[in-house]
Amino acid sequence: MKITDKLAGGAPLFSFEFFPPKDDAGVEQLFQTIERLRGYAPGFVSVTYGAGGSTRRLTVELVKRIGSEAQIETMAHLTCAGASSVELAGVLDELAEAGVDNVLALRGDPPRGEAHFTRPEGGFAHASELIAFIRDRWSFCIAGACYPEKHPEAPDAETDLANLRVKADAGADFLITQLFFDARDYFEFVRRARAHGIERAVLPGIMPIENLAQIKRITAMCGARIPVELLARLEAVASEPAAVRAIGLEHAAAQCRELLAGGAPGVHFYTLNRSRATVEILDALRRSS
């Protein structure tokens, strides 16, 4: 089933992102996580690519297995990195043959050890090119990424929105945001996107803070901002992991409530392959509904 059909239903859509584990034990642990989250009726789950497309084969296999074993709608990440259009076509054909209906089309990060993205030989340099390629030959529901606080490589917010309009016009059916920590950033971003003629549904991406050093590394890479007041609260208890986690989950639950109350179509959780934090937030949302 296409995710756009689920979004059209009107009920909040909760979804979870996973990454391919490094070994068989990690894969089995991932499926235990998926089984625990399955009870919360996810609208879909997505599986990422490694840097430079390094986990392409495992991503495809996991998406196929989740769909067949867990009976959950899946979405495969697909990036331009490290692949020609012929190689990407092979992946898309395999996904289509397996009954996968949804793809998140991304440019991707540079291969490990490289500072800048370079167009692969015979491939694409931008997500919009990959989206147009998919739209021309397959019938997937295509998601695109967006950045409430601007893509870290964009010179300014207006340029970033202009690029997003190109992506939408190329055929993206809906959008998923990079992680962020202030709901106001999401609502302002959606307002500006609409002013640029971008009418696609925008699913907010949430990553619960469980580890202060970890979230500082992640935000430094993706350009997200931890609000000053939240950061001060976290740093005040930096030596107490349980207190950091409690503040992070409290903030994420409050953020989700504000987003849903303000009309967001759902929440996409960046799980880091763990279920506990997401379960606690979903339980908190159930209690307050």
Backbone as CSV, one residue per row, in Angstrom:
resi,resn,N_x,N_y,N_z,CA_x,CA_y,CA_z,C_x,C_y,C_z
1,MET,0.843,-1.201,0.000,0.000,0.000,0.000,0.874,1.246,0.000
2,LYS,0.487,2.229,-0.752,1.261,3.462,-0.813,1.028,4.307,0.438
3,ILE,2.106,4.916,0.935,2.013,5.704,2.156,1.097,6.904,1.960
4,THR,1.048,7.446,0.760,0.144,8.567,0.513,-1.315,8.173,0.750
5,ASP,-1.668,6.925,0.484,-3.030,6.466,0.759,-3.292,6.449,2.255
6,LYS,-2.291,6.066,3.025,-2.430,6.083,4.479,-2.538,7.517,4.996
7,LEU,-1.738,8.415,4.454,-1.795,9.814,4.870,-3.153,10.434,4.544
8,ALA,-3.758,9.980,3.461,-5.053,10.522,3.052,-6.172,10.108,3.994
9,GLY,-5.911,9.107,4.848,-6.941,8.643,5.755,-7.279,9.625,6.856
10,GLY,-6.364,10.557,7.126,-6.648,11.607,8.095,-6.170,11.338,9.505
11,ALA,-6.040,10.069,9.915,-5.563,9.757,11.266,-4.055,9.971,11.339
12,PRO,-3.532,10.365,12.501,-2.072,10.544,12.633,-1.330,9.263,12.279
13,LEU,-0.273,9.410,11.501,0.502,8.263,11.033,1.814,8.213,11.819
14,PHE,2.044,7.101,12.518,3.296,6.915,13.247,4.161,5.924,12.485
15,SER,5.423,6.291,12.291,6.321,5.443,11.515,7.690,5.426,12.171
16,PHE,8.487,4.412,11.809,9.764,4.181,12.479,10.868,3.946,11.448
17,GLU,12.019,4.556,11.697,13.169,4.363,10.813,14.210,3.479,11.497
18,PHE,14.731,2.515,10.721,15.776,1.622,11.202,16.959,1.670,10.241
19,PHE,18.106,1.201,10.728,19.271,1.082,9.845,19.732,-0.368,9.807
20,PRO,20.389,-0.790,8.739,20.839,-2.177,8.639,21.909,-2.494,9.683
21,PRO,21.692,-3.512,10.530,22.704,-3.884,11.523,23.961,-4.440,10.859
22,LYS,25.012,-4.543,11.672,26.307,-4.971,11.136,26.462,-6.481,11.068
23,ASP,25.654,-7.229,11.833,25.833,-8.684,11.866,24.489,-9.369,12.097
24,ASP,24.508,-10.709,12.076,23.274,-11.476,12.212,22.609,-11.242,13.567
25,ALA,23.418,-11.110,14.611,22.848,-10.864,15.936,22.103,-9.536,15.954
26,GLY,22.669,-8.546,15.278,22.009,-7.245,15.197,20.712,-7.311,14.413
27,VAL,20.689,-8.139,13.374,19.463,-8.301,12.588,18.365,-8.909,13.441
28,GLU,18.701,-9.935,14.210,17.690,-10.556,15.058,17.208,-9.600,16.143
29,GLN,18.124,-8.801,16.688,17.724,-7.797,17.666,16.791,-6.770,17.033
30,LEU,17.089,-6.406,15.783,16.227,-5.468,15.064,14.817,-6.030,14.927
31,PHE,14.692,-7.302,14.610,13.359,-7.868,14.435,12.622,-8.000,15.767
32,GLN,13.351,-8.132,16.860,12.703,-8.083,18.168,12.147,-6.684,18.432
33,THR,12.918,-5.661,18.040,12.458,-4.275,18.170,11.217,-4.048,17.320
34,ILE,11.254,-4.520,16.088,10.109,-4.356,15.183,8.878,-5.048,15.750
35,GLU,9.059,-6.238,16.309,7.935,-6.966,16.874,7.314,-6.195,18.038
36,ARG,8.151,-5.569,18.852,7.623,-4.793,19.976,6.851,-3.571,19.477
37,LEU,7.355,-2.931,18.446,6.699,-1.734,17.929,5.473,-2.062,17.076
38,ARG,5.384,-3.287,16.619,4.268,-3.677,15.753,2.926,-3.516,16.469
39,GLY,2.939,-3.667,17.793,1.714,-3.516,18.554,1.169,-2.096,18.554
40,TYR,1.975,-1.137,18.073,1.530,0.257,18.020,1.031,0.631,16.626
41,ALA,0.785,-0.389,15.811,0.191,-0.212,14.482,0.900,0.859,13.653
42,PRO,2.202,0.682,13.385,2.907,1.692,12.585,2.332,1.810,11.190
43,GLY,2.294,3.043,10.683,1.854,3.247,9.309,2.844,2.662,8.320
44,PHE,4.118,2.742,8.670,5.163,2.125,7.864,6.460,2.137,8.649
45,VAL,7.418,1.359,8.192,8.787,1.436,8.694,9.703,1.644,7.498
46,SER,10.811,2.348,7.735,11.771,2.576,6.669,13.130,2.033,7.070
47,VAL,13.931,1.693,6.080,15.273,1.151,6.315,16.270,1.980,5.526
48,THR,17.308,2.462,6.214,18.261,3.388,5.619,19.335,2.680,4.798
49,TYR,20.095,3.504,4.101,21.339,3.099,3.422,22.517,3.490,4.300
50,GLY,23.622,2.763,4.183,24.858,3.213,4.790,25.499,4.299,3.936
51,ALA,26.554,4.917,4.479,27.259,5.967,3.750,27.752,5.438,2.411
52,GLY,27.528,6.233,1.370,27.980,5.844,0.042,27.228,4.659,-0.533
53,GLY,26.045,4.373,0.008,25.285,3.229,-0.497,25.859,1.894,-0.078
54,SER,26.630,1.887,1.025,27.401,0.702,1.395,26.551,-0.468,1.872
55,THR,25.296,-0.226,2.256,24.449,-1.333,2.735,23.288,-1.605,1.790
56,ARG,23.457,-1.278,0.509,22.344,-1.385,-0.436,21.706,-2.770,-0.422
57,ARG,22.513,-3.805,-0.509,21.967,-5.167,-0.564,21.218,-5.513,0.715
58,LEU,21.790,-5.186,1.882,21.135,-5.512,3.142,19.858,-4.699,3.318
59,THR,19.863,-3.450,2.877,18.654,-2.633,2.952,17.511,-3.295,2.189
60,VAL,17.782,-3.719,0.978,16.751,-4.363,0.156,16.255,-5.643,0.827
61,GLU,17.173,-6.456,1.336,16.774,-7.710,1.968,15.946,-7.469,3.218
62,LEU,16.322,-6.456,4.015,15.565,-6.166,5.235,14.159,-5.671,4.915
63,VAL,14.048,-4.795,3.929,12.734,-4.280,3.554,11.832,-5.427,3.096
64,LYS,12.369,-6.317,2.308,11.581,-7.456,1.840,11.178,-8.359,3.007
65,ARG,12.098,-8.601,3.933,11.813,-9.492,5.049,10.800,-8.871,6.020
66,ILE,10.933,-7.576,6.300,9.990,-6.917,7.205,8.571,-6.989,6.630
67,GLY,8.481,-6.731,5.333,7.172,-6.780,4.708,6.553,-8.156,4.757
68,SER,7.350,-9.189,4.523,6.799,-10.542,4.442,6.589,-11.170,5.821
69,GLU,7.517,-10.925,6.767,7.433,-11.580,8.073,6.624,-10.775,9.087
70,ALA,6.870,-9.471,9.143,6.197,-8.647,10.144,4.876,-8.089,9.642
71,GLN,4.648,-8.192,8.336,3.399,-7.702,7.746,3.173,-6.220,8.050
72,ILE,4.244,-5.448,7.913,4.183,-3.996,8.095,4.551,-3.348,6.766
73,GLU,3.879,-2.260,6.428,4.224,-1.533,5.205,5.655,-1.021,5.329
74,THR,6.425,-1.142,4.257,7.831,-0.763,4.313,8.163,0.316,3.288
75,MET,9.267,1.002,3.565,9.801,1.975,2.622,11.318,1.809,2.587
76,ALA,11.856,1.631,1.410,13.297,1.477,1.239,13.938,2.824,0.945
77,HIS,15.018,3.125,1.665,15.815,4.292,1.308,16.644,3.938,0.074
78,LEU,16.824,4.912,-0.797,17.633,4.735,-1.999,18.399,6.020,-2.222
79,THR,19.718,5.922,-2.390,20.528,7.119,-2.576,21.268,7.093,-3.903
80,CYS,21.687,8.280,-4.304,22.480,8.423,-5.525,23.912,7.942,-5.326
81,ALA,24.348,7.865,-4.073,25.768,7.644,-3.772,26.253,6.274,-4.228
82,GLY,27.360,6.288,-4.936,28.059,5.061,-5.262,27.363,4.143,-6.245
83,ALA,26.456,4.662,-7.068,25.728,3.785,-7.983,25.393,4.513,-9.276
84,SER,25.432,3.791,-10.369,24.990,4.322,-11.657,23.479,4.179,-11.761
85,SER,22.910,4.805,-12.779,21.469,4.681,-12.989,21.087,3.234,-13.299
86,VAL,21.975,2.504,-13.959,21.700,1.094,-14.281,21.622,0.277,-12.997
87,GLU,22.565,0.526,-12.072,22.543,-0.203,-10.801,21.306,0.152,-9.986
88,LEU,20.953,1.428,-9.964,19.765,1.850,-9.235,18.502,1.244,-9.843
89,ALA,18.465,1.157,-11.161,17.312,0.541,-11.827,17.164,-0.918,-11.410
90,GLY,18.277,-1.607,-11.252,18.224,-2.994,-10.812,17.624,-3.121,-9.421
91,VAL,18.008,-2.209,-8.521,17.449,-2.216,-7.165,15.952,-1.926,-7.210
92,LEU,15.558,-0.944,-7.988,14.150,-0.564,-8.084,13.318,-1.697,-8.684
93,ASP,13.858,-2.365,-9.683,13.144,-3.522,-10.254,12.941,-4.601,-9.195
94,GLU,13.976,-4.861,-8.395,13.880,-5.894,-7.364,12.849,-5.513,-6.308
95,LEU,12.839,-4.251,-5.904,11.856,-3.790,-4.925,10.431,-3.927,-5.477
96,ALA,10.260,-3.528,-6.724,8.940,-3.629,-7.340,8.480,-5.081,-7.421
97,GLU,9.388,-5.973,-7.793,9.045,-7.391,-7.903,8.685,-7.983,-6.545
98,ALA,9.277,-7.421,-5.465,8.996,-7.916,-4.118,7.728,-7.315,-3.534
99,GLY,7.078,-6.432,-4.269,5.842,-5.841,-3.789,6.020,-4.634,-2.898
100,VAL,7.227,-4.074,-2.872,7.467,-2.849,-2.090,6.885,-1.674,-2.872
101,ASP,6.085,-0.859,-2.200,5.392,0.238,-2.882,5.999,1.609,-2.635
102,ASN,6.949,1.697,-1.693,7.396,3.015,-1.239,8.917,3.126,-1.204
103,VAL,9.417,4.277,-1.661,10.854,4.528,-1.706,11.125,5.945,-1.210
104,LEU,12.135,6.098,-0.372,12.615,7.420,0.018,13.855,7.713,-0.816
105,ALA,13.764,8.681,-1.704,14.843,8.992,-2.649,15.704,10.118,-2.095
106,LEU,16.991,9.836,-1.927,17.930,10.768,-1.310,19.183,10.927,-2.162
107,ARG,19.837,12.057,-2.024,21.158,12.167,-2.641,22.138,11.249,-1.937
108,GLY,22.102,11.278,-0.606,23.027,10.476,0.184,24.265,11.256,0.580
109,ASP,24.976,10.712,1.536,26.211,11.329,2.012,27.384,10.916,1.133
110,PRO,28.467,11.687,1.162,29.668,11.271,0.423,30.187,9.948,0.965
111,PRO,30.858,9.167,0.141,31.460,7.924,0.645,32.405,8.223,1.803
112,ARG,32.594,7.249,2.657,33.457,7.418,3.818,34.833,7.925,3.403
113,GLY,35.311,8.949,4.093,36.627,9.503,3.815,36.623,10.637,2.818
114,GLU,35.476,10.924,2.195,35.372,12.015,1.231,34.544,13.148,1.816
115,ALA,35.006,14.380,1.612,34.352,15.539,2.221,33.165,16.033,1.405
116,HIS,33.186,15.812,0.088,32.145,16.365,-0.772,31.527,15.270,-1.637
117,PHE,30.257,15.458,-1.940,29.565,14.496,-2.794,29.973,14.719,-4.244
118,THR,30.284,13.640,-4.927,30.635,13.684,-6.341,29.670,12.796,-7.114
119,ARG,29.167,13.309,-8.222,28.246,12.511,-9.038,28.915,11.187,-9.438
120,PRO,28.302,10.042,-9.118,28.867,8.759,-9.554,28.850,8.664,-11.078
121,GLU,29.773,7.940,-11.617,29.807,7.762,-13.067,28.513,7.097,-13.529
122,GLY,27.810,7.752,-14.447,26.558,7.220,-14.953,25.403,7.367,-13.986
123,GLY,25.594,8.183,-12.927,24.565,8.311,-11.904,24.042,9.723,-11.757
124,PHE,23.582,10.042,-10.559,22.906,11.308,-10.306,23.614,12.105,-9.212
125,ALA,23.489,13.430,-9.303,24.116,14.319,-8.333,23.136,14.869,-7.319
126,HIS,21.836,14.770,-7.610,20.835,15.375,-6.740,19.649,14.420,-6.556
127,ALA,19.010,14.530,-5.391,17.827,13.702,-5.133,16.735,13.973,-6.150
128,SER,16.614,15.211,-6.599,15.571,15.535,-7.580,15.765,14.745,-8.873
129,GLU,17.010,14.505,-9.262,17.271,13.710,-10.462,16.855,12.255,-10.247
130,LEU,17.156,11.733,-9.063,16.766,10.361,-8.752,15.242,10.233,-8.697
131,ILE,14.582,11.217,-8.113,13.115,11.195,-8.041,12.506,11.195,-9.440
132,ALA,13.019,12.056,-10.306,12.504,12.110,-11.679,12.729,10.786,-12.404
133,PHE,13.867,10.159,-12.167,14.197,8.866,-12.769,13.197,7.802,-12.325
134,ILE,12.909,7.774,-11.017,11.958,6.791,-10.495,10.554,7.058,-11.039
135,ARG,10.152,8.318,-11.005,8.803,8.677,-11.445,8.570,8.306,-12.910
136,ASP,9.603,8.369,-13.721,9.463,8.126,-15.156,9.236,6.653,-15.489
137,ARG,9.741,5.752,-14.629,9.746,4.340,-15.017,9.011,3.406,-14.062
138,TRP,8.719,3.844,-12.846,8.088,2.967,-11.865,6.892,3.676,-11.235
139,SER,6.096,2.927,-10.485,4.885,3.499,-9.886,4.987,3.598,-8.368
140,PHE,6.204,3.669,-7.846,6.379,3.784,-6.404,5.765,5.071,-5.864
141,CYS,5.349,5.022,-4.602,5.121,6.245,-3.835,6.504,6.728,-3.411
142,ILE,6.829,7.980,-3.749,8.191,8.487,-3.528,8.184,9.548,-2.434
143,ALA,8.994,9.329,-1.417,9.190,10.328,-0.368,10.480,11.094,-0.640
144,GLY,10.516,12.337,-0.172,11.722,13.157,-0.248,12.049,13.695,1.127
145,ALA,13.297,14.064,1.325,13.731,14.629,2.602,13.648,16.153,2.559
146,CYS,13.416,16.738,3.734,13.421,18.200,3.842,13.998,18.601,5.192
147,TYR,14.336,19.878,5.317,15.133,20.350,6.445,14.519,21.606,7.046
148,PRO,13.793,21.478,8.181,13.178,22.658,8.792,14.170,23.770,9.099
149,GLU,15.417,23.390,9.389,16.430,24.388,9.712,17.444,24.568,8.578
150,LYS,17.071,24.157,7.369,17.901,24.314,6.184,18.899,23.170,6.055
151,HIS,19.052,22.699,4.821,20.083,21.701,4.536,21.444,22.299,4.882
152,PRO,22.312,21.531,5.548,23.599,22.104,5.971,24.477,22.614,4.831
153,GLU,24.239,22.142,3.608,25.041,22.609,2.480,24.406,23.778,1.735
154,ALA,23.154,24.110,2.053,22.473,25.209,1.359,22.984,26.552,1.880
155,PRO,23.182,27.536,1.000,23.695,28.839,1.449,22.701,29.620,2.292
156,ASP,21.402,29.385,2.079,20.374,30.086,2.846,19.060,29.328,2.715
157,ALA,18.082,29.730,3.546,16.798,29.022,3.595,16.026,29.143,2.285
158,GLU,16.114,30.287,1.626,15.369,30.471,0.377,15.891,29.539,-0.714
159,THR,17.209,29.408,-0.807,17.787,28.488,-1.786,17.376,27.056,-1.475
160,ASP,17.364,26.721,-0.197,16.981,25.382,0.204,15.541,25.078,-0.193
161,LEU,14.639,26.037,0.009,13.244,25.844,-0.372,13.076,25.780,-1.890
162,ALA,13.864,26.570,-2.622,13.807,26.499,-4.078,14.216,25.108,-4.556
163,ASN,15.255,24.544,-3.922,15.682,23.187,-4.271,14.607,22.163,-3.903
164,LEU,13.925,22.388,-2.784,12.862,21.477,-2.388,11.706,21.534,-3.378
165,ARG,11.418,22.710,-3.910,10.361,22.834,-4.912,10.719,22.017,-6.155
166,VAL,11.985,22.024,-6.547,12.427,21.207,-7.679,12.190,19.728,-7.390
167,LYS,12.489,19.334,-6.167,12.306,17.940,-5.757,10.828,17.553,-5.799
168,ALA,9.984,18.437,-5.284,8.543,18.160,-5.296,8.021,18.081,-6.726
169,ASP,8.444,19.030,-7.555,7.979,19.045,-8.945,8.488,17.841,-9.736
170,ALA,9.623,17.281,-9.318,10.168,16.106,-10.006,9.336,14.862,-9.742
171,GLY,8.519,14.897,-8.666,7.647,13.753,-8.427,7.584,13.239,-7.009
172,ALA,8.168,13.940,-6.029,8.050,13.497,-4.633,6.591,13.589,-4.193
173,ASP,6.086,12.522,-3.604,4.680,12.463,-3.199,4.452,13.035,-1.800
174,PHE,5.421,12.874,-0.916,5.344,13.474,0.411,6.766,13.667,0.926
175,LEU,6.894,14.360,2.058,8.204,14.749,2.571,8.360,14.317,4.020
176,ILE,9.582,13.980,4.399,9.927,13.666,5.785,11.036,14.607,6.220
177,THR,10.897,15.223,7.378,11.903,16.181,7.804,13.099,15.517,8.473
178,GLN,14.199,16.233,8.419,15.337,15.929,9.277,14.899,16.141,10.719
179,LEU,15.605,15.539,11.672,15.254,15.730,13.082,15.352,17.206,13.466
180,PHE,14.537,17.602,14.434,14.530,18.964,14.962,13.945,18.891,16.362
181,PHE,14.087,19.966,17.136,13.681,19.906,18.542,12.738,21.026,18.959
182,ASP,12.304,21.839,18.033,11.364,22.914,18.347,10.222,22.837,17.343
183,ALA,9.022,22.549,17.830,7.871,22.408,16.934,7.627,23.667,16.126
184,ARG,8.001,24.814,16.673,7.795,26.063,15.938,8.598,26.073,14.640
185,ASP,9.758,25.438,14.653,10.563,25.350,13.420,9.814,24.569,12.344
186,TYR,9.132,23.511,12.756,8.357,22.711,11.800,7.217,23.535,11.210
187,PHE,6.433,24.184,12.059,5.267,24.919,11.560,5.686,26.096,10.671
188,GLU,6.778,26.768,11.028,7.252,27.868,10.199,7.774,27.345,8.867
189,PHE,8.448,26.196,8.909,8.948,25.593,7.669,7.791,25.232,6.746
190,VAL,6.751,24.599,7.284,5.594,24.216,6.458,4.949,25.464,5.871
191,ARG,4.829,26.527,6.676,4.240,27.774,6.173,5.053,28.309,4.992
192,ARG,6.374,28.319,5.122,7.215,28.841,4.046,7.183,27.918,2.822
193,ALA,7.108,26.607,3.069,7.014,25.669,1.945,5.730,25.901,1.155
194,ARG,4.627,26.099,1.862,3.358,26.366,1.171,3.451,27.660,0.367
195,ALA,4.129,28.667,0.921,4.286,29.934,0.205,5.112,29.761,-1.068
196,HIS,5.957,28.711,-1.113,6.745,28.401,-2.306,6.018,27.429,-3.237
197,GLY,4.751,27.166,-2.961,3.973,26.284,-3.829,4.187,24.812,-3.582
198,ILE,4.775,24.444,-2.436,5.020,23.041,-2.109,3.855,22.557,-1.250
199,GLU,2.984,21.753,-1.825,1.755,21.353,-1.146,1.801,19.913,-0.628
200,ARG,2.938,19.276,-0.666,3.041,17.895,-0.207,2.891,17.794,1.310
201,ALA,2.370,16.669,1.784,2.331,16.415,3.226,3.763,16.377,3.759
202,VAL,3.963,16.949,4.946,5.292,17.012,5.553,5.242,16.266,6.885
203,LEU,5.873,15.107,6.941,5.883,14.277,8.132,7.081,14.669,8.995
204,PRO,6.852,15.124,10.232,7.975,15.549,11.067,8.792,14.371,11.581
205,GLY,10.117,14.516,11.535,11.020,13.482,12.020,11.507,13.809,13.426
206,ILE,11.342,12.865,14.363,11.683,13.090,15.758,12.710,12.058,16.217
207,MET,13.769,12.534,16.870,14.733,11.642,17.496,14.772,11.941,18.994
208,PRO,14.263,11.031,19.829,14.321,11.256,21.273,15.769,11.326,21.756
209,ILE,16.066,12.265,22.614,17.416,12.406,23.164,17.583,11.428,24.313
210,GLU,18.537,10.514,24.183,18.839,9.564,25.243,20.278,9.685,25.731
211,ASN,21.120,10.326,24.943,22.541,10.436,25.273,23.022,11.796,24.786
212,LEU,23.549,12.612,25.683,23.888,13.986,25.329,25.034,14.055,24.332
213,ALA,26.091,13.302,24.558,27.234,13.338,23.639,26.813,12.856,22.256
214,GLN,25.993,11.831,22.215,25.535,11.287,20.932,24.721,12.308,20.158
215,ILE,23.767,12.962,20.827,22.910,13.900,20.100,23.693,15.130,19.666
216,LYS,24.727,15.510,20.403,25.574,16.625,19.963,26.316,16.260,18.678
217,ARG,26.793,15.011,18.594,27.472,14.568,17.367,26.498,14.562,16.197
218,ILE,25.310,14.048,16.412,24.323,13.930,15.333,23.904,15.306,14.831
219,THR,23.610,16.213,15.748,23.173,17.551,15.327,24.296,18.316,14.639
220,ALA,25.530,18.080,15.049,26.650,18.746,14.383,26.763,18.309,12.931
221,MET,26.427,17.056,12.653,26.506,16.543,11.283,25.348,17.005,10.411
222,CYS,24.140,17.080,10.988,22.967,17.352,10.155,22.507,18.804,10.211
223,GLY,23.112,19.611,11.074,22.767,21.025,11.119,21.565,21.361,11.964
224,ALA,21.065,20.402,12.746,19.919,20.679,13.621,20.388,21.438,14.865
225,ARG,19.453,22.147,15.473,19.747,22.994,16.633,19.043,22.446,17.863
226,ILE,19.793,22.314,18.955,19.178,21.991,20.233,18.835,23.321,20.903
227,PRO,17.554,23.592,21.194,17.189,24.866,21.803,18.001,25.152,23.069
228,VAL,18.319,26.415,23.278,19.202,26.819,24.370,18.698,26.323,25.717
229,GLU,17.411,26.499,25.976,16.871,26.092,27.276,16.956,24.585,27.464
230,LEU,16.636,23.824,26.414,16.726,22.365,26.502,18.168,21.934,26.708
231,LEU,19.089,22.534,25.990,20.500,22.169,26.122,20.999,22.467,27.529
232,ALA,20.590,23.587,28.097,21.006,23.937,29.460,20.500,22.902,30.467
233,ARG,19.262,22.466,30.303,18.709,21.443,31.201,19.487,20.130,31.080
234,LEU,19.827,19.777,29.856,20.565,18.539,29.642,21.982,18.627,30.203
235,GLU,22.641,19.740,29.968,24.020,19.885,30.446,24.089,19.957,31.964
236,ALA,23.010,20.437,32.597,22.993,20.517,34.055,23.004,19.137,34.706
237,VAL,22.561,18.123,33.963,22.536,16.753,34.500,23.395,15.822,33.634
238,ALA,24.388,16.375,32.963,25.182,15.604,31.999,25.838,14.376,32.612
239,SER,26.124,14.424,33.901,26.777,13.288,34.567,25.789,12.243,35.042
240,GLU,24.498,12.451,34.758,23.448,11.532,35.203,22.680,11.018,33.983
241,PRO,23.113,9.924,33.394,22.476,9.419,32.162,20.966,9.233,32.275
242,ALA,20.493,8.753,33.404,19.050,8.543,33.550,18.297,9.862,33.513
243,ALA,18.878,10.914,34.107,18.226,12.219,34.109,18.233,12.830,32.711
244,VAL,19.342,12.659,31.977,19.409,13.130,30.593,18.312,12.470,29.772
245,ARG,18.198,11.167,29.940,17.198,10.427,29.169,15.782,10.881,29.532
246,ALA,15.521,11.077,30.810,14.187,11.487,31.241,13.810,12.840,30.647
247,ILE,14.757,13.776,30.643,14.497,15.099,30.058,14.272,14.974,28.557
248,GLY,15.099,14.169,27.903,14.975,13.992,26.462,13.641,13.405,26.062
249,LEU,13.183,12.395,26.792,11.906,11.767,26.458,10.731,12.679,26.792
250,GLU,10.834,13.390,27.899,9.778,14.348,28.245,9.640,15.405,27.144
251,HIS,10.787,15.887,26.660,10.757,16.903,25.602,10.174,16.323,24.317
252,ALA,10.588,15.117,23.950,10.097,14.515,22.707,8.596,14.284,22.767
253,ALA,8.085,13.822,23.908,6.643,13.596,24.032,5.873,14.911,23.922
254,ALA,6.388,15.955,24.573,5.733,17.262,24.495,5.776,17.800,23.070
255,GLN,6.907,17.589,22.398,7.059,18.025,21.011,6.038,17.318,20.120
256,CYS,5.871,16.012,20.303,4.910,15.256,19.503,3.487,15.747,19.743
257,ARG,3.144,15.989,20.996,1.798,16.486,21.298,1.549,17.819,20.609
258,GLU,2.553,18.714,20.649,2.394,20.029,20.025,2.265,19.905,18.513
259,LEU,3.053,19.022,17.922,2.998,18.827,16.476,1.640,18.292,16.043
260,LEU,1.157,17.277,16.738,-0.121,16.672,16.361,-1.274,17.641,16.605
261,ALA,-1.223,18.387,17.718,-2.280,19.364,17.998,-2.305,20.462,16.948
262,GLY,-1.139,20.765,16.373,-1.048,21.813,15.369,-1.336,21.360,13.952
263,GLY,-1.663,20.067,13.771,-2.061,19.587,12.452,-1.033,18.774,11.694
264,ALA,0.096,18.428,12.311,1.065,17.562,11.623,0.394,16.223,11.304
265,PRO,0.699,15.631,10.143,0.000,14.399,9.733,0.441,13.147,10.472
266,GLY,1.393,13.272,11.369,1.888,12.128,12.117,3.272,12.417,12.640
267,VAL,4.002,11.361,13.001,5.376,11.504,13.493,6.201,10.337,12.961
268,HIS,7.376,10.662,12.453,8.326,9.651,11.987,9.459,9.600,13.010
269,PHE,9.625,8.458,13.681,10.616,8.331,14.748,11.935,7.765,14.212
270,TYR,13.019,8.475,14.487,14.359,7.964,14.222,14.746,7.118,15.432
271,THR,14.634,5.806,15.318,14.704,4.912,16.477,16.115,4.504,16.879
272,LEU,17.093,4.630,15.966,18.436,4.086,16.197,18.355,2.597,16.560
273,ASN,17.363,1.926,15.977,17.148,0.479,16.122,16.784,0.056,17.542
274,ARG,16.299,1.009,18.351,15.850,0.673,19.703,14.373,1.032,19.840
275,SER,13.667,0.262,20.657,12.234,0.479,20.781,11.828,1.196,22.053
276,ARG,12.630,1.123,23.094,12.176,1.555,24.413,11.726,3.013,24.434
277,ALA,12.552,3.916,23.920,12.204,5.335,23.966,10.941,5.617,23.159
278,THR,10.853,5.029,21.975,9.682,5.263,21.132,8.423,4.729,21.794
279,VAL,8.512,3.552,22.409,7.367,2.980,23.110,6.919,3.894,24.252
280,GLU,7.873,4.412,25.014,7.517,5.275,26.136,6.833,6.557,25.651
281,ILE,7.296,7.098,24.538,6.677,8.311,23.999,5.273,8.005,23.486
282,LEU,5.125,6.902,22.758,3.797,6.540,22.252,2.824,6.263,23.394
283,ASP,3.316,5.631,24.455,2.459,5.400,25.615,2.043,6.730,26.246
284,ALA,2.980,7.674,26.332,2.661,8.999,26.890,1.617,9.709,26.033
285,LEU,1.733,9.578,24.721,0.755,10.195,23.828,-0.620,9.548,24.001
286,ARG,-0.653,8.236,24.181,-1.927,7.554,24.393,-2.593,8.032,25.684
287,ARG,-1.785,8.192,26.730,-2.345,8.614,28.009,-2.932,10.025,27.955
288,SER,-2.336,10.865,27.094,-2.787,12.271,27.047,-3.841,12.511,25.991
289,SER,-4.192,11.477,25.203,-5.169,11.671,24.129,-6.601,11.554,24.641
